[in-house]
Amino acid sequence: MDADKKWGITLLVLLGVCLAGTAALTALVDPFFHYHKPLKCLSYPLNNERYQNDGIVKHFDYDAVITGTSMTLNFKTSELDELFGVHSVKVSFPGAMYKEINDNLEKAVEANPDIRLVVRGLDKLWLLEDADETGYDRESYPDYLYDDVLYNDVYYVLNKDVLLHNVKDVFGFTCSGQESTDFDVYGNWMHAFSFGKDAVDAVYHRADRTDEVQEVTDADFEKLRENLTLNVTNLAEEHPEIDFYLFFTPYSIYYWDNLNQTGELKKQLAIEEEAARLLVEYDNIYLFAFSDLFDMICDLDNYKDEIHYGEEINSQILRWMKQKEHLLTKENYREYYERISEFYTAYDYESLFMPD
C-alpha cells in the first residue's frame, strides 16, 4: 500500500473517530433529553421549548403537566405541586396552536401512565384555527427529535451548534456550580418586559373602526368543533383517569377593543360560548374562565401588551382552580356569557385612549 493511500485511510479513520466521539458525547450529555433524563452528575439549562419539551415528557419523572402557549410560561410548578399534591413539569410552546400542544400531551400520556392532572391554557385567539394548523415553520422544525426514526438523529448528534452551544452550556452550568433550571424559571418571561398602560400603548396598533358586524356561521361552528374534538376532548375522553384543568386565557380590555373595532366582538363571544358548551360536557374537564373579572381585565398594570398578563395572574389562576372558583359548568356557562357580553358590548372603549 503506497503512502498516499495509507494517509487517506488514516484520515478517514481519524474522521470516523472524531464523528463517533462527537455523536457519543452529545448522546451521553443529551441536552435535549432525546435519549434519557438528565444525568445526576450534570446541570442542565432549560431554555428551548421546542427542542426540549418532547424529551421532558418522555423521560422526566412527573404526574402532572402544565402546558399551553406563552400565556402559561409564567406558571410555577412549585405552586401547582403545593396546591394539588403533585409533581409537575411545565412544557409550554410559545405561539403554538392547539395541535402542537395536543401532540405533546399525547406523547406525554403515552410515555407516562402516572399522569393524573393537566393544566392547559386555551388561547381564545386559536379557537377557529384549522385542526391541523401548527403555526410554525415546518421546514425549520426539529422533527428528528419527535419521530422514532434513528438515522435522522445525525441532525442532533452530529450538529455543530448543539455541540458548541447546548452541550457546552451543560458543562458550563455544571462547572460553574449552577443547578439545573427548574420549571418555575423555565420559559418565564416576566422580568424581560415592562407592564402598564404605557407599555401596552407602545405596542398596540388600534384597528380602524368598522360598522360591519361579523356573524358566526355554521362553517365556523364546524371548524370549532373539529379543532376542539381532535386537539382537546379526544384525549380527555380516552383518558378518564386524568383531570384536565383548562382555562380560557384572560386577555386585557385592549383585546376586546380590537374585537369591537373590527366588528368581531359578537362572533367571538358566540364562538367562545359554543366552545364552553362543548367542553363542560366532559366529567374530567374542568373549564375556567375569567373575563368577568372586569377590574382585572381593565387594569393594564396586569399586562405587557393586549393579551399577555403577568405571573401573579398565573399564580392566582392556580389558586382559583384549587378552590374551583370561576369554574364554568352546564348550569352557569350561559349566565357567564350573558354577563361578559353585556359588559364588553356596552364598554366605552374610547375612554381608553383619551388624554389623562
C-alpha positions in Angstrom: 0.0 0.0 0.0 1.5 3.3 -1.0 2.0 6.2 1.4 -0.9 8.3 -0.1 -3.4 5.5 0.3 -2.3 4.9 3.9 -2.6 8.6 4.6 -6.0 8.7 3.1 -7.2 5.7 5.2 -5.7 7.2 8.3 -7.6 10.5 7.7 -10.8 8.6 7.2 -10.3 6.6 10.4 -9.5 9.8 12.3 -12.5 11.5 10.9 -14.7 8.5 11.8 -13.3 8.5 15.3 -14.0 12.2 15.7 -17.5 11.9 14.4 -18.2 8.9 16.6 -16.8 10.7 19.6 -18.9 13.8 18.9 -22.1 11.7 18.5 -21.3 9.7 21.7 -20.7 12.9 23.7 -23.9 14.6 22.5 -25.9 11.4 23.1 -24.3 10.9 26.6 -24.9 14.5 27.7 -28.2 14.7 25.7 -29.1 18.4 26.3 -32.5 17.9 24.7 -33.3 14.7 26.6 -33.9 12.8 23.4 -32.5 9.6 24.8 -32.7 9.8 28.6 -33.5 12.0 31.6 -30.8 14.4 32.9 -27.7 12.8 34.3 -27.4 13.4 38.0 -23.8 14.5 37.7 -24.6 17.3 35.3 -26.6 20.6 35.5 -28.9 21.4 32.5 -30.2 24.7 31.3 -33.8 24.6 30.2 -34.1 27.3 27.5 -35.6 26.0 24.3 -39.1 24.7 24.5 -39.4 23.2 21.0 -36.2 21.3 21.4 -36.6 20.1 25.0 -40.3 19.6 25.7 -40.6 16.3 23.8 -37.7 14.8 25.8 -39.1 16.2 29.0 -42.5 14.5 28.7 -40.8 11.2 27.5 -38.1 10.9 30.2 -38.7 13.0 33.2 -40.5 11.8 36.4 -43.8 13.6 36.9 -47.5 13.0 37.4 -48.9 16.5 36.3 -48.3 18.8 33.3 -48.7 22.5 32.8 -48.9 23.4 29.1 -50.2 26.0 26.7 -48.6 28.9 24.9 -46.7 31.9 26.3 -49.8 32.5 28.4 -48.6 29.6 30.6 -44.9 30.2 30.7 -45.1 32.2 33.9 -46.8 29.4 35.8 -44.7 28.0 38.6 -44.7 24.2 39.0 -43.8 24.6 42.7 -47.1 26.3 43.3 -49.1 23.7 41.4 -47.3 21.0 43.3 -48.1 22.5 46.7 -51.7 23.2 45.9 -52.6 19.9 44.3 -50.1 17.5 45.9 -48.5 16.6 42.6 -45.0 16.6 41.0 -45.3 18.5 37.7 -43.4 19.6 34.7 -44.1 22.7 32.5 -43.9 22.1 28.7 -45.4 25.3 27.2 -45.0 26.2 23.5 -44.9 29.9 22.7 -47.1 30.8 19.8 -48.5 27.3 19.5 -51.8 26.3 18.0 -53.9 23.7 19.7 -52.5 20.8 17.6 -48.9 21.3 18.7 -49.8 21.3 22.3 -52.1 18.3 22.0 -49.4 16.4 20.1 -47.1 16.9 23.0 -49.7 15.9 25.5 -50.4 12.7 23.6 -46.7 11.9 23.8 -46.8 12.5 27.5 -49.7 10.2 28.3 -48.3 7.5 26.0 -44.9 7.7 27.8 -46.1 8.2 31.4 -49.1 6.3 32.8 -48.8 8.1 36.1 -50.2 11.4 34.8 -53.3 12.4 36.8 -53.5 16.2 36.2 -53.1 18.5 33.2 -53.3 22.3 33.5 -53.7 23.8 30.0 -54.4 27.2 28.7 -56.8 27.6 25.8 -56.0 30.7 23.8 -59.1 32.2 22.5 -57.2 33.5 19.5 -56.9 30.0 18.1 -60.4 28.6 18.6 -61.2 29.0 15.0 -57.9 27.7 13.5 -57.9 24.6 11.4 -57.5 21.5 13.5 -54.2 20.6 11.7 -52.7 24.1 11.8 -49.5 24.3 13.8 -48.4 27.9 13.3 -44.7 27.1 13.0 -42.4 26.8 10.0 -42.4 23.1 9.2 -39.1 23.3 7.4 -37.2 24.5 10.4 -38.9 22.3 13.0 -36.7 19.7 14.7 -38.7 16.7 13.5 -35.7 14.5 14.1 -36.3 14.9 17.9 -40.0 14.0 17.6 -40.0 10.9 15.5 -38.8 7.3 16.1 -36.5 7.3 13.0 -33.0 6.5 14.1 -31.0 7.6 11.0 -32.1 11.2 11.1 -30.7 11.6 14.6 -27.5 12.6 12.9 -29.0 16.1 12.7 -28.8 16.0 16.5 -25.7 14.0 17.5 -23.6 15.5 14.7 -24.9 19.0 14.9 -22.1 21.6 15.4 -24.4 24.1 17.0 -25.7 21.5 19.5 -22.2 20.6 20.4 -20.7 24.1 20.7 -23.7 25.6 22.4 -26.1 23.2 24.1 -23.6 20.5 25.2 -21.1 23.2 26.1 -23.8 25.0 28.1 -24.4 21.9 30.2 -20.8 21.7 31.1 -20.7 25.4 31.7 -23.7 25.2 34.1 -22.1 22.2 35.8 -18.5 23.7 36.2 -19.8 27.0 37.5 -21.8 25.2 40.2 -25.2 26.2 38.9 -28.2 24.0 39.5 -30.3 22.8 36.5 -33.0 25.2 35.5 -36.2 24.5 37.5 -39.7 24.6 36.0 -40.6 27.7 37.8 -37.9 29.6 35.8 -38.2 27.6 32.5 -39.6 29.9 29.9 -40.6 32.6 32.4 -40.5 35.9 30.6 -41.9 38.1 33.4 -38.8 40.2 34.1 -38.0 40.9 30.5 -40.8 43.3 29.9 -42.5 46.4 31.3 -46.1 46.4 32.3 -48.8 49.0 32.5 -50.7 51.3 30.1 -47.7 53.0 28.7 -46.2 49.6 27.8 -49.4 48.4 26.3 -50.0 51.6 24.3 -46.4 51.3 22.9 -47.1 48.0 21.2 -50.9 48.2 20.5 -51.9 49.1 17.0 -55.6 50.1 17.1 -57.5 48.9 14.1 -59.8 51.3 12.1 -63.4 51.2 13.2 -65.8 49.3 11.1 -69.6 49.3 11.3 -69.8 45.9 9.8 -70.7 43.2 12.4 -69.4 39.8 11.6 -71.8 36.9 12.2 -70.8 33.4 13.2 -71.6 30.8 10.6 -72.3 27.1 10.6 -68.9 26.6 9.0 -67.3 28.4 11.9 -69.1 26.2 14.4 -68.0 23.1 12.5 -64.4 24.3 12.4 -64.5 25.0 16.1 -65.9 21.5 16.9 -63.3 19.8 14.8 -60.5 21.7 16.4 -61.7 21.0 20.0 -62.5 17.4 19.2 -59.2 16.5 17.7 -57.0 18.7 19.9 -58.7 18.8 23.2 -61.6 16.5 24.0 -60.5 13.3 22.3 -57.6 13.0 24.7 -59.8 13.7 27.7 -62.3 11.1 26.6 -59.6 8.5 26.0 -58.1 9.1 29.5 -60.9 9.4 32.1 -58.3 8.8 34.8 -56.7 12.3 34.1 -58.3 15.5 35.2 -57.9 18.3 32.7 -58.0 21.8 34.2 -58.5 24.0 31.2 -58.9 27.8 31.1 -59.7 30.5 28.6 -56.7 32.9 28.7 -57.8 36.2 30.2 -56.8 38.9 27.7 -56.9 42.6 28.5 -59.5 45.2 27.7 -57.4 46.1 24.6 -58.1 42.7 23.2 -61.8 43.4 23.5 -61.3 46.9 22.0 -59.7 45.3 18.9 -62.7 42.9 18.5 -65.0 45.9 18.9 -63.1 47.9 16.3 -63.0 45.1 13.7 -66.7 44.1 14.2 -65.7 40.6 15.5 -66.9 41.0 19.1 -70.3 39.4 18.7 -68.8 36.5 16.7 -66.0 35.8 19.2 -68.4 35.7 22.1 -70.6 33.2 20.2 -67.6 31.0 19.4 -66.4 31.1 23.0 -69.8 30.2 24.3 -70.1 27.3 21.9 -66.7 26.1 22.9 -67.7 26.2 26.6 -70.9 24.3 25.8 -68.9 21.5 24.2 -66.2 21.3 26.9 -68.4 21.3 30.0 -70.0 18.0 28.9 -66.9 16.1 30.0 -66.7 14.8 33.6 -62.9 15.1 33.7 -62.7 18.5 32.1 -62.8 21.5 34.5 -63.2 24.7 32.4 -62.3 28.0 34.0 -62.9 31.5 32.6 -62.0 34.9 34.0 -63.3 37.5 31.5 -65.9 38.5 34.0 -63.3 39.8 36.4 -63.6 43.2 34.9 -61.3 45.0 37.3 -58.5 42.6 36.5 -59.1 42.7 32.7 -59.3 46.5 32.7 -56.2 47.0 34.9 -53.4 47.4 32.4 -50.8 47.1 35.2 -51.5 43.4 34.8 -50.4 43.3 31.1 -47.4 43.9 29.0 -49.5 44.0 25.8 -53.1 43.4 24.8 -53.0 39.7 25.7 -50.0 38.8 27.9 -50.6 39.0 31.7 -48.0 38.9 34.5 -47.1 35.9 36.7 -49.3 37.0 39.6 -52.3 36.2 37.4 -50.8 32.8 36.7 -50.4 32.2 40.4 -54.0 33.4 41.1 -55.4 31.1 38.4 -53.9 28.1 40.1 -55.4 29.2 43.4 -58.8 29.6 41.7 -58.5 26.2 40.2 -57.8 24.6 43.5 -60.9 26.3 45.0 -63.0 25.6 41.9 -63.7 29.3 41.6 -64.6 30.7 38.2 -65.5 27.2 37.0 -67.9 27.0 34.1 -70.5 24.3 34.3 -73.5 23.2 32.4 -75.6 25.2 34.8 -73.8 28.5 34.7 -71.9 29.0 31.4 -74.8 30.7 29.7 -75.1 33.2 32.5 -71.4 33.9 32.3 -71.5 34.7 28.6 -74.6 36.9 29.1 -72.6 38.8 31.7 -69.5 39.4 29.7 -71.4 40.1 26.5 -73.3 42.8 28.2 -70.2 44.4 29.7 -67.9 44.2 26.6 -70.7 45.3 24.2 -71.5 48.4 26.2 -68.0 49.3 27.3 -66.8 52.8 26.5 -63.6 51.9 24.6 -62.9 55.4 23.5 -62.2 56.3 27.1 -59.1 54.1 27.0 -57.5 56.5 24.5 -58.5 59.8 26.0 -55.6 62.0 27.3 -55.2 62.0 31.0 
